[in-house]
Structure formats: C-alpha cells, structure tokens
Amino acid sequence: MIHRHRVGRLEFRRVSELVYVRGRPKAILGWIDVGGMRAPLFFCDLDPAKLKKAGAGNSAKNTYYYDSVTVDPRYEELGPVEEDSSSEEDSSSEEDSSSREDSPSREDLPRR
C-alpha cells in the first residue's frame, strides 16, 4: 500500500504492508524479529473508503493507494490529561473503600 504518512511534523510518501484484521484494514508500520520470525509490531487503522486499488496497467497486482494521511502513534505528542477534581476525589474514596473490602485482614491470613 502506498500512502502519505506523518511522523510528528514530518510528512512523506511511504510503502507499508496492508493487512485485514477481523475485516478491518490496517497498515503495518513496524516489525520485530522474534526468534527468526518476522512479527508485526505497530499498526495503523485505515478507512476502507479511502483505499483504492492501483490501475489495471500497474504491474503490481496487489498494490493499493490510501487517499489520506496515516499517523504513526509512536511519535504523537501526548498532552496532559484534564481531570475533574470533584470526580477524582469521589473515585479515590470509592477505590479506598473497595480495596479495603477486597483485601484480607490479618485475621484472614494463614499463620506459620
């Protein structure tokens, strides 16, 4: 599959392998060698409507063009997560009470 690809602020043309996982198209962006076998490491979801088969005159019969820009998730900037302070306090008190209920007390532990 031939597509435009963005890594951070840099955009360029790239060739990636096209696979289908549970009927959904994905581009394989990176591979890893596991015991001498090649295994996909990073995937990028694709919009099936933007995949176009290469023209009939093309010698590569399984070549597709993707009419959009794919993004490498490894290089996307992560910003701070906005949290609501009131819901944070509520969830932490719920966590504390549930963890106390689920965790064994000293009396429940076996003695040596």
N, C-alpha and C positions, 0 to 999 in steps of 0.2 A: 504494500500500500504506500502510495506517495502522498505526502501531506505537508502542510506548513506546521511547524512545531515551535512552541515558545518555552524557553528555559529562562526564568527570571524575566529580564527585559529584552533579552536577545531572541529574535525570531528568525527561523531559517527553514529551508526545504529539507525534508528528511524521508528516508525509506524505512518503514517498520513492518514487522510481520503482523498480518491481520488474522485474528482467531475469533471464533464464536464460543462463548461460554454461556451455557443454558439459553441459547438462541439470541444472545446479545453480542454485537460486535465490539471487539476490544483491540487496541494496538498494544503490542508488547514493546515496552520501552527499554527494558534491560534484562539481561540474562545472568545466570550464575552457573558455574561448573560445580556439580555435586557428584563427586566420585566418578568423574569422567563422563557424566551425562549432563547435557545442557538443560537447564530448567528456567522457565520464565520467572523473573523477579518483580518487575514493575509493569503494571497495566494502566491503560488509559481508556475510559469509556468513550464510545463513539455513538453518534446519532446515525441510525441506519438510513435515514432520508438523505444524508449528506454523502453517502458512499456511492460512487459512480464507477462502473466497470470501464476499463480502458477501451478505446476504439477498436474496431474489427481489424484494422491494419497493424495493430500492435503485435509484435512477435511474442510478447509475454502474455499468455492466455489467462493467467490468474492475477493480473495487475489491476488494482483499483486506485482511484483518486478519492481523497477525502476533501470535501469542499468546506473546510473550516479549519480553525487553528486548534491543534491539540496542545495540552499544557502538561508539563512534567511536574507532578505533585511534589517531587523531592526538593524542588527549588522554589516553591511558592513561599512567599513571606508569611509568617504566622504572626498575627497581631494579638494583643491581649484580649482575653475573653471578658466580656462585660457581664458582671453578675449583679443580681438584685440583692442588696444586703439583707432585706427582710426575709426573702425566701432562703437565703443561706443560713440564717440563724435558725429558721424553722427546720430545715433539713438536718442541720447538725444536731439539734436536740433530739430529733427522731432517730438519727443514727446512734446516738449515745444510748438511748433507752432500748433500742432493738438489739444493739450489741451486748448490752448487759443481760438481756433476757436470753439470748442465744448462747452466751459463753458460760461454761460451767463454773460453779463456785468451788471454793477449796474443799467443801464437804463432798462434792460430787467426784473429785479426783481420786484415783486409786492410791492407797498408801503402800509404801515399800517396807 
